[in-house]
Amino acid sequence: MKNQTTHPYSIRKTIVAITALFCSFTGFSQNVLSDRKFTKSELSTDLEYLVNSIIETHPDPFTIESKRIFLKNVKQIKSNLRDSLNYRDFYKLVAPLVASLSDGHTSLKFPGRLILKESSTLFPCSATCNFKNKSITIDDYAGVEAKIPSGAEIISINNVTSAQIIQKIIDNTSGESNEYRLKMGSDFYFFGIVLKTYFDFEGDFHVKYKIGDKIEYTIIEPITFKALMDFSKNQKRPQQPSTNIPEDYSLRIDANIKTAIMDVRYFDGEENFKQFLKKSFDTISKADIHNLIIDLRNNGGGNSALGDQLLKYLSPKPFTQYASTTVKYSKLQKDFYKQKCSQDSNYCETFRFLSDQKDGNMQNLKNENLIIPYDNPVHFNGKIYLLTGLRTFSSAANFAQCFKHYKMGTIIGEETGGWIVSYGDKVMTELPFTGMPLSISTKKFYTIGSTDKDMHGIIPDVKVNTTESMEFTTNTIRKNIQDF
C-alpha cells in the first residue's frame, strides 16, 4: 500500500506487516465461527461479492491466469456450494481462487484460530517446509514426550505425502511465486493449525518419517488447541534487551573489516528512520567504513518513502524507484477511504480525490521526477552489498530493483519474493455473510527498468542460500582485504 499521508497521485506503496498467530495467550473464548453453518444462498452471495469486488477493483487481475479459467473455477465452486457448510469449508473452496491471481496483496486472511475450539485436535509438532526438495522437517514437539525427534523428515501423515501437503499450502496461499507462497503459508502459523485448516484429519496421526537413512513409523496422539495454547504460554521467553533503536532497523560496525551492517526489517516510521539514517551515516563516516552491507532478507515491505531516504545516501545519480503506476478507481476503493477518512483526517484528501473519479476508470501515472541523492560527506562512496531473500517483498523488493538498476552495488542471496512488476495499495473489505476479510490491490507498479515481461523477483548478482549470505559476504570482504 502507498503512504496514506501523501498526495493521491503518489506512486509510493506500503504493505501491512504480517503478524504471528499467537500474539497473546491470555484466556480463551469460544468462537462462534467454528460452529456456525451457512446457507447455500448466503455463500453464493459471498462468492458473487468476492468475484465482483476483484474484477471491479483490481487493475489487472488476470495477468497470470486468464479470465476464462478464473470464471470456470468460479462455476466449479458454485457447484460445490450447499447448505450447512461452515467457515472453514467455504475458505477451502475460495482461497485457491484468490491465490490463483498470484498477487500477495490480494488475499483472503488465513482463518487460524477462528475455526478452532478449545477442544479442536491438532498435530502436535511444529515443522519447516522446504520448497526446493518438497520436504517437511520437524522442529519441535508441543508436549511432554516427543514421538518424533527434531530434524526428522516427514514422508507422510495419514498417507498424505509431504509433497501433497506442500502443494495444498501453495494452492491456498496468495503470493507471487510458489516458493514465496509456501513460506508465507507455513512459516507464520503453527504447523498443526495449517494441517487442521486444509485436511480432514481426525483421531491419531499415522506418521512415516525419515531420520538419517532410516525410515520409521509411529502413531502420535493429537493435542487440543487449549493444550497447545497452555504449552506455548508456559514456554520461557527470552528477555529482549532494551535499546533506543527501533527494532525495525539497526546498525552495527565490524571495525576489523571496516564494514557497517545495516539490518532493515520493515520500512516503517518515516521520521524515526530519517533520524536513524542520519545517525548511522554519521557513525559510518567517522569510523572510516569502506564497506556497507544492507540486509533486507527479512524485510516484508512498508512505506517506499523510507526506501527513498536510504537510497539518497547510496545512489551515484538521481533516481526513482518507480517508472509508472496504473491505478483503477472503484466503488470499493472509495468506500474504504471514506471509512478511513471518518477515522483519520490524513485520509480525507485521498477520499476527496477518489470521489471525483469514475468507477472503472484506469489511469497511468508516469513518474518523471527524479530524486537527488545527497552530496559528500554523508553520501556513502564505498562498496555496498545488498542481501535479499524470499521474504524480501513489496517495497523492499522495489528498493532492490532500484539498487540493481542504478548499479549501486552487489546483490547477494536469493531471488526476492516480491516481483519487479507488482501490485499493491490494497483496500480491505469483508464478505457479507461469513465476514471473511478480503484485501484487493488497486494499483500496478512498474519499477524502474521494468516491462510487463518482468513478472519475477529481483535476481541477485551472486546466488547464495539466505541463511549463508551474511557469512558469505563478510568472508568476501575479508578476502578482498587480504588480496589488497
C-alpha positions as CSV (number, residue, x, y, z in Angstrom):
1,M,0.0,0.0,0.0
2,K,1.1,3.6,-0.5
3,N,1.9,6.1,2.2
4,Q,-1.6,7.2,3.1
5,T,-0.5,10.7,4.1
6,T,0.9,11.6,0.7
7,H,-0.9,13.1,-2.3
8,P,-3.4,10.8,-4.0
9,Y,-1.3,10.8,-7.2
10,S,1.7,9.4,-5.2
11,I,3.0,6.1,-6.5
12,R,4.6,5.0,-3.3
13,K,3.4,1.9,-1.6
14,T,3.4,0.1,1.7
15,I,2.4,-3.3,2.9
16,V,0.8,-4.2,6.2
17,A,3.2,-6.3,8.3
18,I,2.2,-9.9,8.8
19,T,1.8,-10.7,12.5
20,A,2.2,-14.1,14.1
21,L,-0.9,-16.1,15.1
22,F,-0.1,-16.3,18.8
23,C,0.3,-12.7,19.8
24,S,-1.5,-13.2,23.1
25,F,-2.1,-16.2,25.3
26,T,-4.4,-14.6,27.8
27,G,-7.6,-16.6,28.1
28,F,-9.8,-18.3,25.6
29,S,-13.2,-17.5,24.1
30,Q,-15.5,-19.9,22.2
31,N,-15.5,-18.6,18.7
32,V,-18.9,-18.9,17.0
33,L,-17.4,-19.3,13.6
34,S,-16.1,-22.7,14.5
35,D,-19.7,-24.0,14.8
36,R,-21.8,-21.7,12.6
37,K,-23.3,-23.1,9.4
38,F,-24.2,-21.0,6.4
39,T,-26.9,-21.5,3.8
40,K,-26.2,-22.1,0.2
41,S,-27.8,-18.7,-0.6
42,E,-25.5,-16.9,1.9
43,L,-22.4,-18.5,0.5
44,S,-23.5,-17.8,-3.1
45,T,-23.9,-14.1,-2.2
46,D,-20.4,-14.1,-0.6
47,L,-18.8,-15.7,-3.6
48,E,-20.5,-13.3,-6.0
49,Y,-19.4,-10.4,-3.8
50,L,-15.8,-11.7,-3.8
51,V,-15.6,-12.2,-7.6
52,N,-17.2,-8.8,-8.5
53,S,-15.0,-7.0,-6.0
54,I,-11.9,-8.4,-7.5
55,I,-12.9,-7.7,-11.1
56,E,-14.2,-4.2,-10.3
57,T,-11.3,-3.2,-8.1
58,H,-8.1,-4.9,-9.2
59,P,-6.2,-3.1,-12.1
60,D,-5.1,-6.3,-13.9
61,P,-6.3,-9.4,-12.1
62,F,-5.8,-11.8,-15.0
63,T,-2.1,-11.3,-15.7
64,I,-1.1,-14.9,-14.7
65,E,-4.4,-16.8,-15.1
66,S,-6.9,-15.9,-17.8
67,K,-10.3,-14.6,-17.0
68,R,-11.8,-17.6,-18.8
69,I,-10.1,-20.1,-16.4
70,F,-10.9,-17.9,-13.4
71,L,-14.6,-17.8,-14.2
72,K,-14.5,-21.5,-15.0
73,N,-13.2,-22.1,-11.5
74,V,-15.9,-19.8,-10.1
75,K,-18.5,-22.0,-11.8
76,Q,-16.9,-25.1,-10.2
77,I,-17.0,-23.5,-6.7
78,K,-20.7,-22.6,-7.2
79,S,-21.5,-26.3,-8.0
80,N,-19.9,-27.3,-4.6
81,L,-21.9,-24.9,-2.5
82,R,-24.6,-26.3,-0.3
83,D,-26.4,-25.7,2.9
84,S,-24.6,-26.2,6.2
85,L,-21.1,-25.5,5.1
86,N,-19.0,-23.8,7.8
87,Y,-16.4,-21.0,7.6
88,R,-13.5,-23.5,7.1
89,D,-15.4,-25.3,4.3
90,F,-16.0,-22.1,2.4
91,Y,-12.5,-20.9,2.9
92,K,-11.1,-24.1,1.4
93,L,-13.3,-23.5,-1.7
94,V,-12.5,-19.8,-2.3
95,A,-8.9,-19.4,-1.1
96,P,-7.4,-21.2,-4.1
97,L,-9.4,-19.0,-6.4
98,V,-8.0,-15.8,-4.9
99,A,-4.5,-17.4,-4.7
100,S,-4.6,-18.2,-8.4
101,L,-4.2,-14.4,-9.1
102,S,-0.6,-14.6,-7.9
103,D,-0.8,-11.3,-6.1
104,G,0.4,-11.3,-2.5
105,H,-1.6,-8.1,-1.8
106,T,-4.9,-9.7,-3.0
107,S,-5.8,-12.3,-0.5
108,L,-8.2,-13.9,2.0
109,K,-7.0,-13.8,5.6
110,F,-5.9,-17.2,6.8
111,P,-8.6,-18.2,9.4
112,G,-6.2,-19.6,12.0
113,R,-7.9,-19.7,15.4
114,L,-11.2,-18.5,14.0
115,I,-12.1,-22.1,13.0
116,L,-10.8,-23.7,16.3
117,K,-12.4,-24.5,19.6
118,E,-10.6,-25.3,22.8
119,S,-11.3,-29.0,22.1
120,S,-10.1,-28.9,18.5
121,T,-7.4,-31.5,18.0
122,L,-4.1,-30.7,16.2
123,F,-0.9,-32.3,15.0
124,P,1.4,-31.6,18.0
125,C,4.6,-30.7,16.1
126,S,6.0,-27.5,14.6
127,A,7.7,-28.0,11.3
128,T,9.5,-26.3,8.5
129,C,8.5,-26.7,4.8
130,N,11.2,-26.7,2.1
131,F,10.2,-25.8,-1.4
132,K,13.2,-26.9,-3.3
133,N,13.1,-30.6,-2.2
134,K,9.4,-30.6,-1.2
135,S,10.2,-31.8,2.3
136,I,8.8,-31.1,5.8
137,T,11.2,-31.2,8.7
138,I,10.1,-31.5,12.4
139,D,11.3,-28.6,14.5
140,D,9.8,-29.2,17.9
141,Y,7.1,-31.2,19.8
142,A,4.4,-29.4,21.7
143,G,4.0,-31.8,24.6
144,V,5.7,-33.8,27.3
145,E,7.2,-36.7,25.3
146,A,8.4,-36.3,21.7
147,K,7.3,-39.2,19.5
148,I,9.4,-37.8,16.5
149,P,12.9,-36.3,17.0
150,S,13.7,-32.8,15.9
151,G,15.2,-32.8,12.5
152,A,13.2,-35.8,11.3
153,E,11.9,-35.5,7.7
154,I,8.2,-36.3,7.3
155,I,7.4,-38.7,4.5
156,S,3.6,-38.8,5.0
157,I,0.9,-38.0,7.6
158,N,-2.2,-40.3,7.4
159,N,-1.0,-41.4,4.0
160,V,-0.8,-37.8,2.7
161,T,2.7,-37.2,1.4
162,S,4.8,-34.2,2.2
163,A,4.7,-33.1,-1.4
164,Q,0.9,-33.2,-1.3
165,I,0.8,-31.1,1.9
166,I,3.2,-28.6,0.5
167,Q,1.1,-28.2,-2.7
168,K,-2.1,-27.7,-0.7
169,I,-0.4,-24.9,1.2
170,I,0.8,-23.3,-2.0
171,D,-2.6,-23.6,-3.7
172,N,-4.4,-21.8,-0.8
173,T,-1.9,-19.0,-0.1
174,S,-1.7,-15.7,-2.0
175,G,1.6,-14.6,-3.3
176,E,3.7,-14.1,-6.4
177,S,5.9,-17.2,-6.7
178,N,5.1,-20.7,-5.4
179,E,8.2,-20.6,-3.2
180,Y,7.1,-17.4,-1.6
181,R,3.5,-18.7,-1.2
182,L,4.8,-21.8,0.7
183,K,6.9,-19.7,3.0
184,M,4.1,-17.3,3.8
185,G,1.6,-20.1,4.2
186,S,3.7,-22.2,6.5
187,D,6.1,-20.0,8.4
188,F,3.7,-17.8,10.3
189,Y,1.4,-20.4,11.8
190,F,1.8,-23.5,13.9
191,F,2.1,-26.4,11.5
192,G,-0.7,-28.3,13.3
193,I,-3.2,-25.4,12.6
194,V,-2.2,-25.3,8.9
195,L,-2.9,-29.1,8.7
196,K,-6.2,-28.6,10.5
197,T,-7.3,-26.0,8.0
198,Y,-6.7,-27.9,4.9
199,F,-7.1,-31.6,5.8
200,D,-9.9,-33.5,7.5
201,F,-7.7,-35.4,9.9
202,E,-9.4,-36.9,12.9
203,G,-8.0,-39.0,15.7
204,D,-4.4,-40.2,15.9
205,F,-1.8,-39.3,13.3
206,H,-0.1,-42.1,11.5
207,V,3.3,-40.7,10.6
208,K,6.0,-42.1,8.3
209,Y,9.3,-40.2,8.7
210,K,13.0,-40.4,7.9
211,I,15.8,-39.8,10.4
212,G,19.2,-40.2,8.8
213,D,19.0,-43.1,6.4
214,K,16.4,-44.9,8.4
215,I,12.6,-44.8,7.8
216,E,10.4,-45.1,10.8
217,Y,6.6,-45.3,11.5
218,T,4.8,-44.0,14.6
219,I,1.4,-43.1,15.8
220,I,1.0,-39.7,17.5
221,E,-1.9,-38.6,19.7
222,P,-3.3,-35.2,18.8
223,I,-3.1,-32.2,21.1
224,T,-6.1,-30.0,21.8
225,F,-5.9,-26.3,20.9
226,K,-6.3,-25.4,24.6
227,A,-3.4,-27.7,25.5
228,L,-1.3,-26.1,22.7
229,M,-2.0,-22.6,23.9
230,D,-1.2,-23.6,27.5
231,F,2.1,-25.2,26.3
232,S,3.0,-22.1,24.4
233,K,2.1,-19.8,27.3
234,N,4.4,-21.8,29.7
235,Q,7.4,-21.7,27.4
236,K,10.2,-19.4,28.7
237,R,10.5,-16.3,26.6
238,P,14.0,-14.7,26.4
239,Q,14.2,-11.2,27.7
240,Q,14.5,-8.6,25.0
241,P,17.4,-6.2,25.6
242,S,16.4,-2.6,25.9
243,T,17.5,-0.4,23.1
244,N,16.9,3.1,21.8
245,I,17.0,1.9,18.2
246,P,13.6,0.9,16.7
247,E,13.6,-2.9,16.2
248,D,12.6,-2.4,12.5
249,Y,16.2,-1.2,11.8
250,S,19.6,-1.4,13.4
251,L,23.3,-0.7,12.7
252,R,26.4,-2.4,13.9
253,I,30.1,-1.9,13.0
254,D,32.7,-4.5,12.4
255,A,35.9,-2.4,12.7
256,N,38.1,-5.4,11.8
257,I,36.9,-5.4,8.2
258,K,35.9,-1.7,8.1
259,T,32.3,-2.8,7.5
260,A,28.9,-1.4,8.6
261,I,26.0,-3.8,8.7
262,M,22.5,-2.2,8.4
263,D,19.6,-4.5,9.1
264,V,16.3,-3.1,7.9
265,R,13.4,-5.4,8.8
266,Y,10.5,-3.1,7.8
267,F,10.2,0.3,6.1
268,D,8.1,2.0,8.8
269,G,8.2,5.2,10.8
270,E,9.5,7.8,8.4
271,E,10.7,10.4,10.9
272,N,12.4,7.8,13.1
273,F,14.0,6.2,10.0
274,K,15.4,9.6,8.9
275,Q,17.0,10.1,12.3
276,F,18.3,6.6,12.3
277,L,19.9,7.1,8.8
278,K,21.4,10.5,9.8
279,K,23.0,9.0,12.9
280,S,24.1,5.8,11.1
281,F,25.8,7.5,8.2
282,D,27.4,10.0,10.6
283,T,28.8,7.0,12.5
284,I,29.9,5.3,9.3
285,S,31.7,8.5,8.2
286,K,33.6,8.9,11.4
287,A,34.5,5.2,11.7
288,D,36.3,5.2,8.3
289,I,34.0,2.5,6.9
290,H,34.8,1.1,3.4
291,N,32.0,-1.5,3.1
292,L,28.3,-1.4,3.8
293,I,26.1,-4.4,4.0
294,I,22.3,-3.7,3.8
295,D,20.3,-6.7,5.0
296,L,16.8,-6.9,3.5
297,R,16.4,-10.7,3.8
298,N,13.5,-10.3,6.3
299,N,12.0,-7.1,5.0
300,G,8.4,-7.6,4.0
301,G,7.9,-4.0,2.7
302,G,6.4,-0.9,4.2
303,N,6.5,2.7,3.1
304,S,8.6,3.1,0.0
305,A,9.4,6.7,1.0
306,L,11.7,5.2,3.6
307,G,13.5,3.3,0.8
308,D,14.0,6.6,-1.0
309,Q,15.6,8.1,2.1
310,L,18.1,5.3,2.3
311,L,18.8,5.4,-1.5
312,K,19.7,9.1,-1.2
313,Y,22.8,8.0,0.7
314,L,23.7,5.3,-1.8
315,S,22.8,6.2,-5.4
316,P,25.5,7.6,-7.7
317,K,22.9,9.6,-9.7
318,P,19.4,11.0,-9.5
319,F,17.0,8.1,-9.2
320,T,13.4,6.8,-8.9
321,Q,12.0,3.5,-7.6
322,Y,9.0,3.6,-9.9
323,A,8.8,4.3,-13.6
324,S,5.0,4.4,-13.7
325,T,1.8,3.2,-11.9
326,T,-1.5,2.0,-13.2
327,V,-4.4,2.8,-10.9
328,K,-8.0,1.6,-11.1
329,Y,-10.8,3.6,-9.4
330,S,-13.7,1.7,-7.9
331,K,-16.6,2.0,-5.5
332,L,-14.9,-0.4,-3.0
333,Q,-11.8,1.9,-3.1
334,K,-14.0,4.9,-2.3
335,D,-15.9,3.2,0.4
336,F,-12.6,2.1,2.0
337,Y,-11.2,5.6,2.1
338,K,-14.4,7.1,3.2
339,Q,-14.3,4.9,6.3
340,K,-10.6,5.7,6.8
341,C,-11.4,9.5,6.5
342,S,-14.0,9.2,9.2
343,Q,-11.4,7.7,11.5
344,D,-8.3,9.7,10.5
345,S,-8.3,13.1,8.7
346,N,-5.0,12.2,7.0
347,Y,-7.0,10.0,4.6
348,C,-9.6,12.7,3.7
349,E,-7.6,14.3,0.9
350,T,-7.3,10.9,-0.8
351,F,-11.0,10.2,-0.3
352,R,-12.0,13.6,-1.8
353,F,-9.8,12.9,-4.8
354,L,-11.3,9.5,-5.3
355,S,-14.8,10.8,-5.0
356,D,-14.3,12.7,-8.2
357,Q,-13.1,9.7,-10.2
358,K,-15.4,7.5,-12.3
359,D,-15.7,3.9,-11.1
360,G,-13.9,1.5,-13.5
361,N,-11.6,4.2,-15.0
362,M,-7.9,3.3,-15.3
363,Q,-5.1,5.9,-15.1
364,N,-1.5,5.5,-15.9
365,L,0.7,7.8,-13.8
366,K,4.2,8.3,-15.2
367,N,6.9,9.3,-12.8
368,E,9.1,11.9,-14.3
369,N,10.6,13.3,-11.1
370,L,14.0,12.0,-10.1
371,I,15.2,12.2,-6.5
372,I,18.5,13.9,-6.0
373,P,21.0,11.9,-3.8
374,Y,23.0,13.5,-1.0
375,D,26.4,15.0,-1.6
376,N,29.6,14.3,0.3
377,P,30.4,13.9,3.1
378,V,27.2,12.0,4.1
379,H,26.9,10.1,0.8
380,F,28.5,6.7,1.1
381,N,31.1,6.0,-1.6
382,G,32.4,2.7,-0.5
383,K,31.4,-0.8,-1.6
384,I,27.8,-1.7,-1.0
385,Y,26.3,-5.2,-0.6
386,L,22.6,-5.8,-0.6
387,L,21.3,-9.1,0.9
388,T,17.9,-10.4,-0.4
389,G,15.8,-13.4,0.1
390,L,12.3,-14.9,-0.4
391,R,10.9,-12.6,2.4
392,T,12.1,-9.5,0.6
393,F,8.7,-8.4,-0.6
394,S,6.7,-5.4,-1.8
395,S,8.6,-2.1,-1.2
396,A,11.7,-3.9,-0.1
397,A,11.8,-5.7,-3.5
398,N,11.2,-2.4,-5.2
399,F,14.2,-1.0,-3.3
400,A,16.3,-3.9,-4.6
401,Q,15.3,-3.3,-8.2
402,C,16.2,0.3,-7.9
403,F,19.5,-0.6,-6.3
404,K,20.2,-3.0,-9.2
405,H,19.1,-0.7,-12.0
406,Y,21.3,2.1,-10.9
407,K,24.3,-0.2,-10.2
408,M,24.7,0.8,-6.6
409,G,26.5,-2.3,-5.6
410,T,26.3,-6.1,-5.5
411,I,23.1,-8.1,-4.6
412,I,23.8,-11.3,-2.7
413,G,21.3,-14.0,-1.7
414,E,18.2,-15.4,-3.2
415,E,15.6,-14.1,-5.7
416,T,13.1,-11.7,-3.9
417,G,9.6,-12.8,-3.0
418,G,8.3,-9.6,-4.4
419,W,8.2,-9.1,-8.2
420,I,9.8,-6.4,-10.4
421,V,6.3,-5.6,-11.7
422,S,3.9,-5.9,-8.7
423,Y,0.6,-4.9,-7.3
424,G,-0.3,-3.0,-4.1
425,D,-2.1,-0.1,-2.4
426,K,-4.6,-2.6,-1.2
427,V,-8.1,-1.9,0.1
428,M,-9.9,-4.1,2.7
429,T,-13.4,-5.4,2.8
430,E,-15.4,-8.3,4.3
431,L,-17.6,-10.8,2.6
432,P,-21.3,-10.1,3.6
433,F,-22.3,-13.2,5.4
434,T,-19.1,-15.0,6.5
435,G,-17.3,-11.8,7.3
436,M,-14.2,-13.3,5.7
437,P,-11.6,-10.5,5.4
438,L,-10.5,-9.8,1.8
439,S,-7.8,-7.5,0.6
440,I,-7.5,-6.3,-3.1
441,S,-4.8,-4.4,-4.9
442,T,-5.8,-1.2,-6.6
443,K,-2.5,-0.3,-8.3
444,K,0.0,-2.0,-10.6
445,F,3.6,-0.8,-10.0
446,Y,6.2,-0.7,-12.7
447,T,9.6,-0.4,-11.0
448,I,12.4,1.5,-12.8
449,G,13.7,-0.5,-15.8
450,S,10.7,-2.9,-15.9
451,T,8.3,-4.1,-18.5
452,D,5.2,-6.4,-18.4
453,K,7.6,-9.4,-19.0
454,D,9.2,-8.9,-15.6
455,M,6.8,-11.0,-13.6
456,H,9.5,-12.4,-11.4
457,G,11.6,-11.3,-8.4
458,I,14.9,-9.5,-8.5
459,I,17.7,-11.9,-9.3
460,P,20.8,-11.5,-7.2
461,D,24.2,-10.9,-8.7
462,V,25.6,-13.7,-6.5
463,K,23.2,-16.6,-5.6
464,V,23.7,-17.8,-2.1
465,N,21.4,-19.5,0.3
466,T,19.7,-16.9,2.5
467,T,20.9,-18.5,5.7
468,E,24.5,-18.3,4.4
469,S,24.6,-15.0,2.6
470,M,25.8,-12.8,5.5
471,E,28.7,-15.1,6.3
472,F,29.5,-15.3,2.6
473,T,29.5,-11.5,2.3
474,T,31.7,-10.8,5.3
475,N,34.1,-13.6,4.1
476,T,34.2,-12.0,0.7
477,I,35.1,-8.6,2.3
478,R,37.9,-10.3,4.4
479,K,39.3,-12.0,1.3
480,N,39.3,-8.7,-0.6
481,I,41.2,-7.0,2.2
482,Q,43.8,-9.8,2.3
483,D,44.2,-9.8,-1.5
484,F,44.6,-6.0,-1.4
